[in-house]
Amino acid sequence: MPTILNAILIVLFEKIYIWIVFKQVRMENHKYVSQFENSLTLKTFTFYFVNSNMANFMYAFYSRDLLLLAQNLATILVFKQVAMNLFEWALQKLTTGRKLKQMRERLDQEIAAEEAGENRTDVIY
């Protein structure tokens, strides 16, 4: 149970930190885009490394429990993969549904225009 909670917190803190670090790097007011990207990359990589591996370092070096370390690594890897797949699936369903709704509305407008006797040839797709 603690390993599942750890995996959930890792994913949650990653999402929160990305939002925070992007705002922070934008406020740094870099002169060049490359400086902005380097700062963003450094901060993001550092947080990901510490956030993802802190519990593993504790298991490996402090408690010296390799079985718990292996269990924690497996849980984190599986949970993150499943969570990201579910997130991408939900995002795809949301965007696809929105696009289909827009296309239906556009089609209904065209049908209504044709029924009203208008000849629309200027429709851009």
N, C-alpha and C positions, 0 to 999 in steps of 0.2 A: 504493500500500500504506500509506503513512503516513496518508493521509486516512481510510482505513477503520479503522485503529487508533485514530485520533483520534475518530472517530464512536463506536466501541465504548467507549472510555474516557469519553466524554461521558455516554453512557447509564448506564454503570456508576457513575460518580461521582454522577450525579443520584440514583440509587437509594440509595446509601450516605449521601449528604448529607441526604436527606429524613429518613432514620431518625435521624441525628445531630441535626439541627436541631429535630426534634420533641421529642426527649428534652431538649435544651438549653432550649427555650422552656418546657417544662413545669416544669423546675427553677427558672426565673426567678420563679415564684410570683406571677403577675399578679393584681391585685385584681379586674379586670373581664375579661369574655370579649373585649370589643373590644380591650383592650390585648394580650391573648394573640394574637388574630388579626392585629393590626397588626404585632406583633413577628415572628410566623411568616411573614407575607407579605413583610416587608422582607428578612428573612434569606434566604428562598427565592428571591425575585426577584433579589437581589444575586448569589447564588451562580449561578443559572441564567445571568444575563447574563455574568458573568466566565467561567464554565465553557464556555459555548457560543461565545463570541466572542473568546477570547484568541488562538486560533490564527489567526482571521481578521484580527485587528489586526496580528499578526506578519507575515502575508503581505502585507497592504495597506500598512503603514507602515514596517516594518523591511526586508523584502526587496523590496518594491515589485513583486511578481510577481502581476499581476492574473489571469493564466491559472491559476496555482496557487490563487489565492483563489476563482475561479469553480468550479474543480474541487472544492475543499474544501467550499464551500457546497452544491454539488449532492450530493456524497456524504453530507454530514451530513443534509441534508433527506430524501433517499431512505432512508438507513439508519435514521434515527429513525422514519420513518413505517412502514417494514417491521417494525422491531423492536417497535414499540408494537402494530401489528396482530397480530403473532404472539403477543405476550404476552396480549392481550385474547382471542384465539382459544383459547389454551391454558387461560386462566382460565375461560372459558365452558365448555370441555369438561370441566374438572375439577369445576366446580360442578354442571353438568348431570348428569354421571355419578354424583356423590354423591347428588343429589336422586332420580335414578331408582332407585338402590340402596335408598334409604330407602323409596320408594314400593313397590318390589317386596317388601321385608321386611314392610311393613305389610299388603300384599295377601296375602302368604303366611300371616301371622298370622290374618287374617280368614277365609281359606279353611280353615285348620286349626280355627278355632273353630266354623265352620259344620259341618264334617265331624264334630266332636266332639258336635254336637247343641246347642251353645250358640246362643242367639239374641241377637246383639249389636245393640242399637239406639242405644247411647250413643257410637258412634264419631264423633269430631269431625275434620273434614277441614280 
